[in-house]
């Protein structure tokens, strides 16, 4: 009996080991980007993250505070945090009016009239909070779950967990990524296999000129390129057979193959000429002020509908320590129409139900005044919103105090946001792990609560 039990347990252990190897892509058992089933029924299949770099002010956008209007100019009636990025003065009301939108009656400021018109599709999270007052740490915390260590980004984790729905495209694309404040760490795969790193499109250049580097063969001979790639692949596989498990080499082999396959599909996606004039107007591609971000949002839709799991678009710079009224107004006008256009376009195509759209920055801004017309960094309370992807529409979750300074009810830490994001995609944040340096790592580290109250 013991021998039979031992054999049985041994077989189970072998199966578990093979499964682990397959999941970590350790021995080339599977294509590391192959589409993999989620752990449980997903509400969303893919994500579009609209990242507002610099920190948009929650009390000037989506967190309406009547008492802030009433008490503007008065001192904050309670203690400020022990650690602050800079010194601020008294309370300062928003220079923009708030109005109710949609059947849900969500209060949205005049900065976002077109997004406000989509209020019945939004799920507002008004009690997000983080841990870092500086841009670099806050960006890394939001993107990777850690502001102190090198960790894989959330897009890389999603790629690792689910793969791609289109073998001719990467599973993670970041459009116009910021090259500062964490830099490539914000879309890095870190210790995950390198094939899960985000593929940057642009960054540090006008968006209309952005492309995927080396996308087309300058020689224009696919047959010769295929022969060269086959020879290179044979040499790399021989090296792999001698070296044993080498995730970096395996990822390099797959990256060459993916780059070759991308030539068949990516150029067509990047060419927006096939979009109708009505669609281009919907996004604001025909207006100078909105055309840049409109292009990003339209590309996000085109990549997403073709099976890319995680697409991020970045806009900035929302860091108004001074000139808040002028610059927040100008910047919001650049994104309001493209974002509303994206939501309406996804909805009209039947894609919003299976695509989770996320909007937000690395933190909010203080409800207290900085300088003559500014607000400081504020990680203690800020607003993000979700749309589609199985979340409640026309819904608001969480609450800040009367002035928007601290979260006071239904708090959502960044770890909770990540856990919820993974759950919407059908993954358990505690089970999605990777063995590295002697321990199992995950996006949410040792924390995180799924905010199931926002699930439709």
N, C-alpha and C positions, 0 to 999 in steps of 0.2 A: 504493500500500500504506500509506504514512504517513497519507494522508487518511482511508483506511478505518479504520486503527487509531485515529487521532485521534478519528474519529466514534464508534468503539466505546468508547473510554475516556471520551469526553464523555458518552455515554449512561449509562455506569456511574456517572460522577460525578453526573449528574442524578438517577439513581435513588437514590444514596446520600444526596444532599441532601434529596430528598423524604422518604426514610425518616427522616432525622435530624429534619426538621421535624415529621413525624408523631409521632416518639417524644417530642419535647420539647413537642408540642402548640402549636407556635409560631404557626401561622396558622389555627387552628381546623379543621384537616383532619379531625380525629376528636374524638369525645367524650373528654375527658381521663380520664374514669373508666371508659371501655369496657374490658371484660375483654380482656386480651391474653395470648397464649400465652407460657409460660415458654421460656427458652432451651433447656432440655433437660428430660427427663422428671422431674417433681417427685415428691418423696416426701410432701409435705404441700401442702395447698391454702390453709390459713389458719393463723393464730397466735392463741393466747390467752396473754397475758403477765400472770402473777400477780406484781405488783411489791410487794415488802415494803420500804416506805420506812423508812430509818433504819439498816439494816444488821443483819440477824439474825446471831447468833453461829454460825459454822460448827462450832466445837468443842462447842457445846451442842445441835446439831441433827442433822447428818448426817456429821460427820467425827470418828469415834471414835478417841480417842488414849489407849490404856492407860498409856503412860509419863507422860502429863499427870496421870493419877490418882496414879501412883506418886510422882512428883516434885513434887506440889503443895506450894507453900510455899517451894520452892527457887528460887534465881536461874536465869534463862534461861542455859543453858550456852554461848551464843554471842552475838555482837554484835547489838544491835537496829538498825533502820534509822537512817541519819543524820538523816532528817527524820521526825518523828512528830507526830501531832496533839496529843498531851499525854503527860505522863510516866506510866509504869506501873511497877508493882513486880514482885514475884516471880510465878512460875507459879501458876495457880489452876485446879484441876480443875473439871469441870462439876458443878453441884449435881444434875443429872439422870442417871439410869442409862440405859445403852444396851442394847438387846436386838436379837437377830437377827430379821429378818422375811422371810417368803416363802421360796420355794425357792432364791432367790439368796442368802439369808442376810445381806442388807444390814443393817448396824448403824445403828439409828435410835434417837434418844433418846426418853424418855418425854414430851417436849414434843409429839411428833407420832405418837401411837399409831394413829390412823386413816389418816393418810398412810402410815405405816410398813406398814400392812396392804396397801397398794397397791404395795409395794416391787418386785414382779415386773413392774410397768408403768413403773418409773422408770429413767432413765439419769442417774446421778449424775456431775456434773463437779466433781471435788474440787480442781482446780488452777487455778481462775479467778484472775486477778490484773489489777489496774488500775494507775492512776498518780496518783491524787489522794486525799489523806487527809481532805478536807473534803466535806461532803454536797453542796454545790452543784456543785463540779467533778466529783465522782464520779457524781452523777446525770446530768449532761450527757454525761459520757464514756460511760456505759452506754447512754443513750438516743440520742445523736447521733454518738458516735465521737470527739468533741472536747471537752475541758474548758476550752479557751481561746478558741474562735472560735464564731460563730453558724453552726450547721450543721443540715441537715434531720434530723429524728428517724427512727429505723429504721422506724416505722410509715408515715411519709410516703414513704420510699424504696420500701417494699413496695407502697404504693398507686401510686406512679409507675411501678413496674416491671410490675405485674400488673393494676391497675385493680380494679374491684369485680365480684363475681359477681351483684350485685343492683342494678339501676339505680335502685331506689327507696330505697336506703340509702347512706350514706357508705362508703368503703372502709376507714376508720380511725376507731374510736371509743375514747375513753378515759373510763372510768367512775371517778368520784370522784378526779380527778387532784389531786396536790399542787400548791398555788399558791405554794409556797416552794421554795428550793433548786433554782434553775434555772427555776422557774415554767413559763410557757407554752412556753419553749424546749424542754422535754422532749417536747412533742407538736407542735412547730412544723414547718412546711414550709420555713422559711427562704427560700432562693432558688429552691426548686422552685415550680412553679405552686401558687397558694394553695389550690386545690381539694383538694390532697393533705394539707392540715393535718388533724390529729385533730379530730373533733367531740367536745367535752367534754359529758359527762353528769354534772351535779353538780359537786362541788368546793366546799369551804367551807360545806357544808350537810349535814343528815342525809340519808343515801342514800335513805330512803323518800320524801323530798320531791323528789329529784332528777329532772329531766326535761330534755329538749332545749328550749332557749329558743325561744319563738315557733313552736312546733310546730303549733299550731292557729290558724286564722283566727278572731279574736274576732267578726267579722261573720257567720261561718257561711254564707257564700255562695260556693261554689266557682266558679260561673260568672263572677261579678263579679271574683273574685280572678284567674281565668284571663285575663280580658280586660285587667285591669290589668297582669299579668305580660307578656302579649303586647305591650302598648304599651311597657312599659319595655324589653323585649327588643329591639324594633324600634329604639328610640332608642339603646340601647347598641350595637347592631350597626352603625348608621349612624356612630356615634362610632368604632367599631373600624375601619370601612372607611376613615375619614379618618386615623386614627392609625397604621394598619398593625399590625405585630406588637405586641401589648400583653398579655402573659400575665396581668397582674393583672386587666385588664378582662375577659378571657376567663374567668378563674376566677370573677369576680363574676357574670357571666352564668350560668355553670353552677351556681353556688351557689344562685341564685334558683330555677332550674329544679329542682335537687335538693331544695330546701326544700319546693317545691310537691309533688313526688312523694312525699316522706317522709310527708306527711300521710295517705297511703293505707295505710301499713304500720307506721310506727314506733309509733303509739299502741297498736296491738294487741300489739306486742312488749313494750312497757313495762308492760302490764297482766298481772300474774302470776296473776290469778284463775283462769285456765284450766288452770293446773298442778294435777295431782292432789295430794291430801293426802300420799300416799306420797312423791312427788317433793319436796314442800316439807319433809317430815321428813328426807329423805335429805340435803338441803343444810343443814338446821338452821334453816330459816326460822321454825320454831315455837318456837325458844328465844331468849330475850332476848340472851344473850351472843353468839350466832352469827348472829342474824337480819340484821344490817347487811351483813356480808361475804357471807352466804348469798345475799342479794338481788343483790349485785354478780356473784357467780359464776353465778347462774342467768340473769341478764341477758346475761352473756358467752356462755353457751351458746345462748341464744335469738337473739342477734345473729349469732353465728358460724354456726349452722345455716342461717341465711337468707342467707349469702353475704358477710358483712363480712370482709374479708381479715385485719384486725389489730384485735383487741380487747384493751385493757389494763384491768386492774382494779388499784387501788392500795389498800394497807392499811398503816397505820402507827400508832404510831411506835416502831420497834425500836431506839431509840437509848439504851440503858441504860448510861450512865456510872456510875450508882448504881442500887440496887434491881433488879439483874438477875434475881435469883431470883423476886421477886414479879412484876415487870412482863413479863419474857419469858414467864413461866408464864401470866399473864393474857392476853397478846396471842396467844400460840400457841393457846390454847383458843378464841379467837375465830375462827381461820382453819382449824384442823385439820379439823373436820367439813365445812365448805363446800368445801374443796379436795378432800378425799376424795370428797365427793358429786359434784363436777364430774367427776372422773376416772371414777367408776363410771357416771355418767349418760352421758357421752360414749361410753364403751365399750359400754354396753347398747344405745345407738342406732346403733352402727356408725360413729360419727363420730370416734373417737379415732385410727383409722388415718390419717385425712386431716387431722387437726387437731393441730398442734404446740403443746403446753402447756409454758410456761417458768415456772419459779419461781425467785425470788432477789431480793436487794437490791443496793444500789450498792457495798457492800463487806461484809466480815465484821467480826469483833471480835477483839481481842487475846486470846491464851491467857494473858496476864499480867494481874494484878489492877490495877484502877484504883479508888482509894478503898477503901471497906469492902466493897462488893459490886457491882462494875461491871467493864466491859471497854471499852477505847477503840476508836476507828475503826481498821480494818485492811484496806487495799486490797492487801496483799502476798500474801494467800492467802485464798480463800473458796470456798464451795460454791454451785453452782446445780444445778438438775435440770431435765431435759426429759422429756416423756412423749408417746407417740404420734408421729404425723408422720414415720414412717420411721426412728426412732432405735432402737437396741438396747434391749430391755426387760430389766429386772433386771440392769443393767450398771453398772459403775463405771469411770470414766476419770480418770487423773491422781492425783497423790499429793503430800501435804505432808510436812514433816519430822515427827519423832516428837512434836512438840508443836503442830503446826498453825500454825507461824509463817510459814514460807516454802514456796512451791511447789518441789518438788525433782524431779519426774518428769512428763513429758507435760503441760507447762505450756500453759495456754489463756489468752491475753490477750483482753481485751475485743474487739479487732479480729478475733481468731480466732473468737470467738463470733458476731460479726456475719457474717463470711464463711460460717460454717457454717449459720447461719440462712437466709441467702439461697440457699445451695446446696440445702438441704432443700426450698426453694420452687421450685427449678428455675432459679435465676438465678446468673450468674457475677458475683461481687462486683467483679472487675476490669473487667467490661464494662458494668455498670450505672452509667453516668456521666451527668453533666449539665454542660453548658458554662456557666460563669459567671465573670465578671471575668477573662476571658482564659485560663482553664485548665479542664480537666475535673476535676470533683469526684466523689467516691464515698463511700459510707458508711464504708469501711475506709481512707480516705485513701491512703497508699502502703504499707500493711502488710496483714496478715491472711492466715491459712492456714486452709483448710477442714479441719476435724478429721473426716476421712472414717472414722476408726477407730470412730466411734460410730454409723455408718450401719448399719441392719439389712440 
